[in-house]
């Protein structure tokens, strides 16, 4: 398994924060938090989350390796389009109105916001900021800063993902020095969650006049200006191209809040950068850093070893989580022929022999991805329910007939199934789509060869894709592997200049408007959106709208299950593999940790947030 090719983008990180608001009387302020569909785990007056050590000592350092597929960083602004920001910067430096916990779903507790109230009609939510909230420069966090952040993220110089996910937000009103109201175009239970998770930054960040032009900087010109956020860390020593150190703010305004107690324990968080996976692994073994998360089953099984592991200094840990499986997939760009033909797309998927790959290449470490919402209540089972059919029926003539039958299962090659049988089915699909063998090659009626390119940002991807390439050759399909440097890779993804790519899409227990960025028709024609497959279908748009506007949990579940059926049966994605554990090697002599990992922790975030420096060893 691998990290997302665009892990530096914050579209899913922003939206998957487990925060939500409650509908209460407009005459009174909301309670300390709200659960989207059920009861809050933590009552009013709670002192800390269960998964932290509230008495964890402050101090020491954790040294990490960058979790991004980049060789360097060239800016401190994580919200603009061009360039690459350092790993973890956004989460460490920018607080949001609400903070989620890592041991429950769809629940949020006040961070910058002291409380919040949602209007009974669902068309607005009002936040009141804490009097104690402060930015790193000592300025109070005020309503004007929230409005500035909101307006800037919707402006012309940020990722268009924000415009997509906030498209149903009508505007923001400043009601007082510390009170803001977000207005919505229509009632949507998820929108308070969305706006509550937005990063908030100071109006003073980058607000200088250019001496050459006499004009104030536009946001895209705010590049290496030190961010002015309100999070627990600031930027410390930096060696561009080598590492960045975040230093804990001892005066952090929220250090004693229940949602922050027992977190941000390290005085320094240093993130090192290495050119490739081999260099990272050897640096870990040499003791150059303290923790590394592994996505390669081969590395984990065969190469995570050595003297420091033998002495117990370095420890291999597999931590079981209950996170959504996500949908790591090969993405087929349907903007281009012949990938705009569903028969061709299905045929390509039939040529992938996952069971062989798992045995021979992955040490049986993975499970096959099952749809968009695996390991969550949103995952559809069997045939559509009556409620799902009611949502799908208006689109029957424009959807694949299979959508109305049993849920899609990826082709298998074990038991009574075989690769030979799958290739025969693929051959029939290609013939039906007009692709036949002519002069020893697969061609269409115009004599064009069926030739495609798989784009990746690392040469190591060739090992995994080669078995699929060999199987496609048996069908007469040419698939070329094209590795490019990451900067070019990002550029081509932003302009949708590819046939096939591989993306690790993070899953969600509470999918909502972010899926308009992933699969919505508007996003399909918007550069730098998350709609890599180019999905543009009114049924998909309608189901995303019904999912985000659902007024009850049963209606919500029916909409997301129907959406899953449409996407998977349309073969926009060829599902890859996933794991139910986080594999992390860490230095047990330098780091101490809570006994158990919270079930919804995204890997190394658990260590960054809740671990602490171990006391010096007495050798």
C-alpha positions as CSV (number, residue, x, y, z in Angstrom):
1,X,0.0,0.0,0.0
2,X,1.2,3.5,-0.6
3,X,0.4,7.1,0.5
4,X,-1.7,9.3,-1.8
5,X,0.1,10.9,-4.6
6,X,-1.3,14.2,-3.5
7,X,-0.9,13.7,0.3
8,X,0.4,17.3,0.5
9,X,-3.1,18.5,-0.4
10,X,-5.4,19.1,2.5
11,X,-8.8,18.4,0.8
12,X,-9.5,15.1,2.7
13,X,-7.5,16.0,5.8
14,X,-9.6,19.1,6.1
15,X,-12.9,17.3,5.6
16,X,-12.4,14.1,7.5
17,X,-11.9,15.8,10.9
18,X,-14.4,14.1,13.1
19,X,-16.4,17.2,14.0
20,X,-20.1,18.0,13.9
21,X,-22.5,20.4,15.4
22,X,-25.9,20.0,16.9
23,X,-29.3,21.5,16.3
24,X,-30.4,23.4,19.4
25,X,-32.7,26.2,20.3
26,X,-31.5,29.5,18.8
27,X,-32.1,31.1,22.2
28,X,-29.3,29.2,23.9
29,X,-25.7,28.2,23.1
30,X,-24.9,24.6,22.1
31,X,-23.5,22.1,24.5
32,X,-19.8,21.1,24.6
33,X,-20.0,19.0,21.5
34,X,-22.3,17.1,19.2
35,X,-22.5,13.6,17.7
36,X,-23.7,13.5,14.1
37,X,-26.0,10.5,14.4
38,X,-25.7,9.3,18.0
39,X,-24.5,10.1,21.5
40,X,-21.3,11.9,22.5
41,X,-18.8,9.7,24.1
42,X,-17.4,12.4,26.4
43,X,-19.8,14.3,28.7
44,X,-19.8,17.9,29.5
45,X,-16.9,18.6,31.9
46,X,-14.6,15.8,30.6
47,X,-11.0,16.5,31.4
48,X,-9.2,14.7,28.5
49,X,-9.6,12.0,25.9
50,X,-9.3,8.5,27.1
51,X,-6.4,7.6,24.7
52,X,-4.0,10.2,26.0
53,X,-1.8,10.3,29.1
54,X,-2.9,13.5,30.7
55,X,0.3,13.5,32.8
56,X,2.7,12.9,29.9
57,X,5.9,14.9,30.4
58,X,6.7,17.7,28.0
59,X,10.1,17.9,26.4
60,X,12.4,16.0,24.1
61,X,12.2,15.5,20.4
62,X,10.7,13.1,17.9
63,X,12.5,12.8,14.6
64,X,10.3,11.7,11.7
65,X,10.6,11.1,8.0
66,X,8.4,13.0,5.6
67,X,5.1,11.2,4.8
68,X,4.9,12.9,1.4
69,X,6.1,11.7,-2.0
70,X,8.3,14.7,-2.5
71,X,12.0,15.2,-2.3
72,X,11.9,18.7,-0.8
73,X,9.6,21.6,0.1
74,X,9.7,25.1,-1.2
75,X,7.0,27.0,0.7
76,X,5.3,27.4,4.1
77,X,1.8,28.0,2.7
78,X,0.0,24.7,2.4
79,X,-3.1,26.2,0.8
80,X,-1.8,27.6,-2.5
81,X,-1.6,25.7,-5.8
82,X,2.1,25.9,-6.7
83,X,5.0,24.3,-4.8
84,X,5.1,21.9,-1.9
85,X,4.7,22.6,1.8
86,X,6.5,20.6,4.5
87,X,4.8,17.5,6.0
88,X,2.4,18.0,8.9
89,X,2.6,21.8,8.8
90,X,-1.1,22.4,8.5
91,X,-2.2,20.2,11.4
92,X,0.6,21.4,13.7
93,X,0.2,25.1,13.1
94,X,-3.4,25.8,12.4
95,X,-6.2,25.2,14.8
96,X,-9.8,24.9,13.6
97,X,-13.1,25.8,15.2
98,X,-13.8,22.2,16.3
99,X,-11.5,19.3,17.1
100,X,-12.4,15.7,16.7
101,X,-11.4,12.7,18.9
102,X,-9.6,9.6,17.6
103,X,-11.9,7.1,19.3
104,X,-15.3,8.0,18.0
105,X,-16.9,8.9,14.7
106,X,-18.8,12.0,13.6
107,X,-18.3,13.9,16.9
108,X,-16.7,17.2,17.6
109,X,-15.7,19.3,20.6
110,X,-14.9,23.0,20.8
111,X,-11.4,24.2,20.1
112,X,-11.3,27.8,18.8
113,X,-15.0,27.8,19.2
114,X,-16.3,27.9,22.7
115,X,-19.8,26.8,21.5
116,X,-21.9,26.8,18.4
117,X,-25.6,26.8,17.5
118,X,-27.2,25.5,14.4
119,X,-30.4,27.1,13.2
120,X,-33.5,24.9,13.5
121,X,-34.0,25.2,9.7
122,X,-30.5,23.9,9.1
123,X,-29.6,26.9,7.0
124,X,-26.9,28.4,9.3
125,X,-24.5,27.7,12.1
126,X,-23.1,30.3,14.5
127,X,-19.8,29.9,16.4
128,X,-18.7,31.9,19.4
129,X,-14.9,32.1,19.7
130,X,-13.1,31.6,23.0
131,X,-11.8,34.8,24.7
132,X,-8.5,33.0,25.4
133,X,-7.8,31.9,21.8
134,X,-4.5,33.5,20.5
135,X,-2.3,33.4,17.5
136,X,1.4,32.8,17.7
137,X,2.1,36.5,17.6
138,X,-0.1,37.1,20.6
139,X,-3.1,38.6,18.8
140,X,-6.5,37.3,19.8
141,X,-8.3,35.0,17.3
142,X,-11.3,37.2,16.2
143,X,-14.3,36.8,14.0
144,X,-12.5,38.9,11.4
145,X,-9.7,36.3,11.2
146,X,-12.3,33.5,10.6
147,X,-13.9,35.5,7.8
148,X,-10.5,36.3,6.3
149,X,-9.5,32.6,6.3
150,X,-12.9,31.6,4.8
151,X,-12.7,34.3,2.1
152,X,-9.1,33.5,1.3
153,X,-9.7,29.7,0.9
154,X,-12.5,30.5,-1.5
155,X,-10.3,33.0,-3.4
156,X,-8.5,32.6,-6.7
157,X,-5.1,31.5,-5.3
158,X,-6.0,28.4,-3.4
159,X,-6.7,24.8,-4.3
160,X,-10.1,24.6,-6.1
161,X,-10.9,21.7,-3.8
162,X,-12.0,24.3,-1.2
163,X,-14.4,25.9,-3.7
164,X,-15.9,22.5,-4.4
165,X,-16.4,21.4,-0.8
166,X,-17.7,24.8,0.2
167,X,-20.0,25.3,-2.8
168,X,-23.1,25.0,-0.7
169,X,-21.9,27.6,1.8
170,X,-23.7,30.9,0.9
171,X,-21.5,33.1,3.0
172,X,-20.1,34.1,6.4
173,X,-21.4,37.0,8.5
174,X,-19.4,38.7,11.3
175,X,-22.0,39.2,14.1
176,X,-19.6,40.5,16.7
177,X,-16.0,40.6,17.7
178,X,-15.9,36.9,18.4
179,X,-19.1,35.6,16.8
180,X,-19.5,34.4,13.2
181,X,-22.4,32.8,11.3
182,X,-22.0,30.6,8.3
183,X,-25.0,30.6,6.0
184,X,-25.9,27.6,3.8
185,X,-27.7,27.5,0.5
186,X,-29.7,24.5,1.7
187,X,-30.1,22.4,4.8
188,X,-27.2,20.0,5.1
189,X,-26.2,18.3,8.4
190,X,-22.6,17.9,7.1
191,X,-21.9,21.6,6.3
192,X,-21.4,22.6,10.0
193,X,-18.8,19.8,10.1
194,X,-17.1,21.1,7.0
195,X,-16.8,24.7,8.1
196,X,-15.9,23.7,11.7
197,X,-12.9,21.8,10.3
198,X,-11.5,24.7,8.2
199,X,-8.0,25.9,9.2
200,X,-8.0,29.4,10.7
201,X,-5.1,31.8,10.2
202,X,-4.3,35.4,11.0
203,X,-5.1,38.4,8.8
204,X,-1.6,39.5,9.5
205,X,0.0,36.5,7.7
206,X,1.6,37.9,4.6
207,X,-0.2,41.2,4.9
208,X,2.8,43.3,3.8
209,X,3.2,45.9,1.1
210,X,5.5,45.0,-1.7
211,X,8.1,47.8,-1.8
212,X,8.5,47.5,-5.5
213,X,4.8,47.8,-6.4
214,X,3.4,49.5,-3.4
215,X,0.7,46.8,-3.4
216,X,-0.2,44.2,-0.8
217,X,0.7,40.7,-1.5
218,X,-1.9,38.4,-3.1
219,X,-2.2,35.0,-1.3
220,X,-0.2,33.2,-3.9
221,X,2.7,35.5,-3.1
222,X,2.6,34.4,0.5
223,X,5.2,31.7,0.1
224,X,7.9,31.7,2.7
225,X,6.3,34.1,5.1
226,X,6.2,32.3,8.5
227,X,2.5,31.2,9.0
228,X,0.6,32.9,11.8
229,X,-1.6,30.2,13.2
230,X,-2.9,29.3,16.6
231,X,-1.7,25.6,16.8
232,X,0.6,24.0,19.3
233,X,3.7,24.4,17.2
234,X,5.7,27.0,15.4
235,X,8.4,26.7,12.7
236,X,11.9,26.3,14.2
237,X,15.2,25.5,12.5
238,X,14.9,24.7,8.7
239,X,17.3,23.3,6.2
240,X,15.6,23.6,2.9
241,X,15.9,20.2,1.1
242,X,17.0,18.4,4.3
243,X,14.7,18.9,7.2
244,X,12.3,21.2,9.1
245,X,11.8,21.4,12.9
246,X,8.6,22.4,14.5
247,X,9.0,23.8,18.1
248,X,6.3,23.6,20.7
249,X,4.9,26.9,21.8
250,X,5.1,26.8,25.6
251,X,2.5,29.5,25.7
252,X,0.1,27.6,23.5
253,X,-3.3,29.0,24.4
254,X,-5.2,25.7,24.3
255,X,-2.8,23.5,26.2
256,X,-5.2,23.0,29.1
257,X,-8.4,22.5,27.2
258,X,-9.8,19.0,27.4
259,X,-9.3,18.4,23.7
260,X,-5.6,19.2,24.0
261,X,-4.6,17.9,27.4
262,X,-2.0,15.1,27.0
263,X,-1.1,16.1,23.4
264,X,1.7,18.0,21.8
265,X,4.2,16.6,24.3
266,X,7.4,16.9,22.3
267,X,9.4,20.2,22.5
268,X,10.6,19.6,18.9
269,X,9.2,17.6,16.0
270,X,11.9,17.3,13.3
271,X,10.8,16.0,9.8
272,X,13.7,14.7,7.7
273,X,13.7,14.4,3.9
274,X,15.3,11.6,1.9
275,X,15.5,11.0,-1.8
276,X,14.0,7.5,-1.9
277,X,12.6,4.6,0.1
278,X,16.0,2.9,0.3
279,X,17.7,5.9,1.8
280,X,14.9,6.3,4.3
281,X,15.1,2.7,5.4
282,X,18.9,2.8,5.8
283,X,18.6,6.0,7.7
284,X,16.1,4.5,10.1
285,X,18.5,1.5,10.7
286,X,21.3,4.0,11.3
287,X,19.3,5.8,14.0
288,X,18.9,9.0,12.1
289,X,15.2,9.3,13.1
290,X,12.8,7.7,15.5
291,X,9.7,6.6,13.7
292,X,8.7,5.5,10.2
293,X,5.4,4.2,8.9
294,X,5.7,1.4,6.3
295,X,3.5,0.9,3.2
296,X,5.5,-1.8,1.5
297,X,4.8,-5.3,2.6
298,X,8.1,-6.4,1.1
299,X,10.1,-3.9,3.1
300,X,8.2,-4.8,6.3
301,X,8.7,-8.6,5.9
302,X,12.2,-8.7,4.6
303,X,14.2,-5.5,5.2
304,X,13.0,-4.0,8.5
305,X,15.8,-5.7,10.5
306,X,19.3,-5.2,11.7
307,X,21.4,-4.5,14.8
308,X,19.2,-1.9,16.4
309,X,16.2,-4.2,16.0
310,X,18.1,-7.1,17.6
311,X,19.0,-5.0,20.7
312,X,15.4,-3.8,21.1
313,X,16.2,-0.2,20.4
314,X,14.0,-0.3,17.3
315,X,10.7,-2.1,17.5
316,X,8.3,-3.2,14.8
317,X,4.7,-2.5,15.7
318,X,1.5,-3.5,13.9
319,X,-1.4,-1.5,15.3
320,X,-4.9,-2.6,14.4
321,X,-7.3,0.2,13.5
322,X,-10.9,0.6,12.7
323,X,-10.5,3.2,10.0
324,X,-12.3,3.0,6.8
325,X,-10.5,0.9,4.2
326,X,-10.5,3.7,1.7
327,X,-10.3,2.9,-1.9
328,X,-6.8,2.7,-3.2
329,X,-7.2,2.2,-6.9
330,X,-5.9,2.4,-10.4
331,X,-7.8,5.4,-11.7
332,X,-8.9,5.3,-15.3
333,X,-9.2,8.8,-16.9
334,X,-12.5,8.6,-18.7
335,X,-11.9,12.0,-20.4
336,X,-9.9,10.0,-22.9
337,X,-10.9,7.3,-25.4
338,X,-11.0,4.3,-25.1
339,X,-11.3,4.7,-21.4
340,X,-14.6,6.5,-21.9
341,X,-16.1,3.0,-22.8
342,X,-17.2,1.1,-19.7
343,X,-16.6,-2.2,-21.6
344,X,-12.9,-1.4,-22.0
345,X,-12.6,-0.3,-18.4
346,X,-14.1,-3.5,-17.1
347,X,-11.9,-5.6,-19.4
348,X,-8.8,-3.9,-17.9
349,X,-9.9,-4.8,-14.4
350,X,-10.4,-8.4,-15.4
351,X,-6.7,-8.7,-16.3
352,X,-5.5,-7.9,-12.8
353,X,-4.6,-11.0,-10.9
354,X,-4.8,-9.7,-7.3
355,X,-4.7,-13.1,-5.6
356,X,-1.4,-14.0,-7.3
357,X,0.1,-10.6,-6.4
358,X,-0.9,-10.9,-2.8
359,X,0.7,-14.4,-2.5
360,X,3.9,-13.7,-4.5
361,X,4.5,-10.0,-3.9
362,X,2.7,-8.9,-0.7
363,X,3.3,-11.8,1.7
364,X,-0.5,-12.1,2.1
365,X,-0.4,-8.9,4.0
366,X,-3.4,-7.1,2.3
367,X,-7.1,-7.4,1.6
368,X,-8.7,-6.4,-1.7
369,X,-10.4,-3.0,-1.7
370,X,-14.2,-3.5,-1.6
371,X,-15.9,-0.4,-3.0
372,X,-15.7,3.2,-1.7
373,X,-16.8,2.6,1.9
374,X,-15.2,-0.7,3.1
375,X,-15.2,-1.3,6.8
376,X,-17.9,1.3,7.5
377,X,-21.7,1.3,7.8
378,X,-21.9,2.9,4.4
379,X,-20.7,-0.3,2.6
380,X,-23.5,-1.8,0.5
381,X,-24.3,-5.5,0.8
382,X,-26.1,-7.9,-1.6
383,X,-28.8,-6.4,-3.8
384,X,-30.1,-2.8,-3.3
385,X,-32.6,-2.2,-0.6
386,X,-36.0,-0.7,-1.4
387,X,-34.7,2.7,-0.2
388,X,-31.6,2.4,-2.4
389,X,-33.7,1.4,-5.4
390,X,-35.9,4.4,-4.9
391,X,-32.8,6.6,-5.3
392,X,-31.5,4.7,-8.3
393,X,-34.7,4.1,-10.2
394,X,-34.9,7.6,-11.8
395,X,-31.6,6.9,-13.5
396,X,-32.2,3.3,-14.6
397,X,-31.8,4.1,-18.3
398,X,-28.5,5.9,-17.8
399,X,-26.8,3.4,-15.4
400,X,-25.2,0.0,-16.0
401,X,-27.8,-2.7,-15.4
402,X,-25.5,-4.4,-12.9
403,X,-26.1,-1.4,-10.5
404,X,-29.5,-2.9,-9.8
405,X,-28.2,-6.3,-8.9
406,X,-25.8,-7.7,-6.3
407,X,-23.0,-5.4,-5.1
408,X,-19.9,-5.5,-7.3
409,X,-17.2,-7.9,-6.3
410,X,-13.7,-7.6,-7.9
411,X,-12.8,-10.6,-10.1
412,X,-10.9,-13.4,-8.4
413,X,-8.5,-16.0,-9.5
414,X,-8.8,-18.5,-6.7
415,X,-11.2,-21.4,-6.0
416,X,-13.5,-22.0,-9.0
417,X,-12.2,-18.8,-10.6
418,X,-9.2,-18.4,-12.9
419,X,-7.2,-15.8,-14.7
420,X,-7.9,-17.7,-17.9
421,X,-11.6,-17.4,-17.4
422,X,-11.3,-13.7,-16.6
423,X,-9.3,-13.0,-19.7
424,X,-11.9,-14.7,-21.8
425,X,-14.5,-12.4,-20.4
426,X,-12.3,-9.4,-21.0
427,X,-11.7,-10.5,-24.6
428,X,-15.5,-10.7,-25.2
429,X,-16.0,-7.2,-23.7
430,X,-13.2,-5.8,-25.9
431,X,-14.7,-7.4,-29.0
432,X,-18.1,-6.0,-28.1
433,X,-16.5,-2.6,-27.8
434,X,-15.1,-2.9,-31.3
435,X,-11.6,-4.0,-30.5
436,X,-10.5,-7.1,-32.5
437,X,-7.2,-8.8,-33.4
438,X,-5.9,-7.5,-36.7
439,X,-2.5,-8.4,-38.1
440,X,-1.6,-9.8,-34.7
441,X,-2.6,-6.7,-32.7
442,X,-5.7,-5.5,-31.0
443,X,-7.2,-2.7,-33.1
444,X,-10.5,-0.8,-33.5
445,X,-12.4,-0.2,-36.8
446,X,-10.0,2.7,-37.6
447,X,-7.0,0.4,-37.2
448,X,-5.8,2.2,-34.0
449,X,-3.9,0.0,-31.5
450,X,-5.3,-0.1,-27.9
451,X,-2.3,1.5,-26.2
452,X,-2.3,3.1,-22.8
453,X,0.2,4.7,-20.4
454,X,0.4,4.2,-16.7
455,X,1.9,7.3,-15.1
456,X,3.8,7.1,-11.8
457,X,6.2,9.3,-9.8
458,X,8.6,6.6,-8.8
459,X,10.4,3.8,-10.7
460,X,9.6,1.4,-7.9
461,X,6.0,1.3,-9.1
462,X,7.1,-0.8,-12.1
463,X,7.4,-3.9,-9.9
464,X,3.8,-3.8,-8.9
465,X,2.3,-2.9,-12.2
466,X,4.4,-5.4,-14.3
467,X,2.2,-8.5,-13.7
468,X,-0.9,-6.5,-14.8
469,X,1.0,-5.3,-17.9
470,X,1.9,-9.0,-18.8
471,X,-1.7,-10.1,-18.5
472,X,-3.0,-7.2,-20.6
473,X,-0.4,-8.2,-23.3
474,X,-2.3,-11.6,-23.5
475,X,-5.3,-9.6,-24.6
476,X,-3.4,-7.5,-27.1
477,X,-3.6,-4.4,-24.9
478,X,-0.4,-2.3,-24.6
479,X,0.2,-0.7,-21.2
480,X,3.4,1.3,-20.9
481,X,4.9,2.3,-17.5
482,X,6.0,5.9,-17.5
483,X,7.9,7.1,-14.4
484,X,8.4,10.9,-14.0
485,X,9.7,13.2,-11.3
486,X,7.2,14.2,-8.7
487,X,7.0,17.9,-9.8
488,X,6.0,16.8,-13.3
489,X,3.7,14.2,-11.9
490,X,1.8,16.8,-9.9
491,X,1.6,19.1,-12.9
492,X,0.2,16.3,-15.1
493,X,-2.4,15.3,-12.5
494,X,-3.5,18.9,-12.0
495,X,-4.2,19.1,-15.8
496,X,-5.6,15.5,-16.0
497,X,-2.8,14.6,-18.5
498,X,-2.6,10.9,-18.1
499,X,-4.4,7.6,-19.0
500,X,-4.0,5.6,-15.7
501,X,-2.6,6.6,-12.3
502,X,-2.7,5.0,-8.8
503,X,-4.2,7.0,-5.9
504,X,-4.7,6.0,-2.3
505,X,-8.1,7.6,-1.5
506,X,-8.7,8.0,2.2
507,X,-12.0,6.6,3.3
508,X,-14.6,8.2,5.6
509,X,-17.2,7.0,8.1
510,X,-19.2,10.2,7.3
511,X,-18.8,10.9,3.6
512,X,-20.2,14.2,2.4
513,X,-19.5,17.1,0.1
514,X,-15.9,16.1,-0.4
515,X,-17.2,13.4,-2.7
516,X,-18.3,16.2,-5.1
517,X,-14.6,17.0,-5.5
518,X,-13.9,13.3,-6.1
519,X,-16.7,12.4,-8.4
520,X,-18.8,15.5,-9.2
521,X,-19.5,16.8,-12.7
522,X,-18.2,20.3,-11.9
523,X,-15.0,18.9,-10.5
524,X,-14.5,16.8,-13.6
525,X,-13.8,20.0,-15.6
526,X,-11.9,21.9,-12.9
527,X,-8.2,21.6,-12.9
528,X,-6.5,20.4,-9.7
529,X,-9.7,18.9,-8.5
530,X,-9.8,15.4,-7.0
531,X,-12.0,14.0,-9.8
532,X,-9.1,12.2,-11.4
533,X,-11.3,9.7,-13.2
534,X,-13.3,12.5,-14.9
535,X,-16.7,11.2,-13.6
536,X,-19.4,13.4,-15.0
537,X,-22.8,11.8,-14.4
538,X,-26.1,13.4,-13.2
539,X,-26.9,10.3,-11.2
540,X,-23.7,10.6,-9.3
541,X,-24.3,14.4,-8.7
542,X,-27.8,13.6,-7.4
543,X,-26.7,10.9,-5.1
544,X,-23.9,13.0,-3.6
545,X,-26.5,15.7,-3.0
546,X,-28.9,13.3,-1.3
547,X,-26.0,11.9,0.8
548,X,-25.0,15.4,2.1
549,X,-28.6,16.6,2.6
550,X,-29.9,13.5,4.4
551,X,-31.9,14.4,7.4
552,X,-31.6,11.0,9.1
553,X,-29.0,8.2,9.3
554,X,-31.1,5.7,7.4
555,X,-31.5,8.2,4.5
556,X,-27.8,8.9,4.6
557,X,-26.8,5.3,4.5
558,X,-29.1,4.5,1.6
559,X,-27.6,7.4,-0.4
560,X,-24.0,6.5,0.2
561,X,-24.7,2.8,-0.5
562,X,-26.4,3.7,-3.8
563,X,-23.5,6.0,-4.7
564,X,-21.0,3.2,-4.0
565,X,-23.0,0.8,-6.4
566,X,-22.9,3.4,-9.2
567,X,-19.2,4.2,-9.0
568,X,-18.0,0.6,-8.6
569,X,-20.3,-0.9,-11.3
570,X,-19.2,1.8,-13.7
571,X,-15.6,0.7,-13.4
572,X,-14.0,4.1,-13.1
573,X,-11.6,2.6,-10.6
574,X,-9.8,-0.7,-10.5
575,X,-9.6,-1.6,-6.8
576,X,-6.2,-2.4,-5.4
577,X,-5.4,-3.4,-1.8
578,X,-5.6,-2.2,1.8
579,X,-4.5,-3.2,5.3
580,X,-6.3,-3.1,8.7
581,X,-3.1,-2.3,10.6
582,X,-0.7,0.6,10.8
583,X,2.9,-0.7,10.4
584,X,5.3,1.5,12.2
585,X,8.9,1.0,13.3
586,X,10.0,3.2,16.2
587,X,12.8,3.8,18.7
588,X,11.6,2.4,22.0
589,X,14.6,3.9,23.8
590,X,13.7,7.4,22.8
591,X,9.9,7.3,22.7
592,X,7.2,6.4,25.1
593,X,3.6,5.8,24.2
594,X,0.1,5.1,25.5
595,X,-0.7,1.4,25.8
596,X,-3.3,1.3,23.0
597,X,-3.9,3.2,19.8
598,X,-7.3,4.9,19.4
599,X,-9.2,3.0,16.7
600,X,-9.5,5.9,14.3
601,X,-6.0,7.2,14.4
602,X,-4.3,7.8,11.0
603,X,-1.0,6.2,11.7
604,X,1.9,8.4,12.7
605,X,-0.5,11.2,13.8
606,X,-1.0,9.1,16.9
607,X,2.7,9.4,17.7
608,X,2.9,13.0,16.9
609,X,-0.1,14.0,19.0
610,X,0.1,11.7,22.0
611,X,3.5,10.0,22.5
612,X,6.2,11.6,24.6
613,X,10.0,11.4,25.1
614,X,11.1,8.4,27.1
615,X,13.3,9.1,30.2
616,X,17.1,8.6,29.6
617,X,18.2,5.0,29.8
618,X,20.4,4.0,32.8
619,X,22.9,1.7,31.1
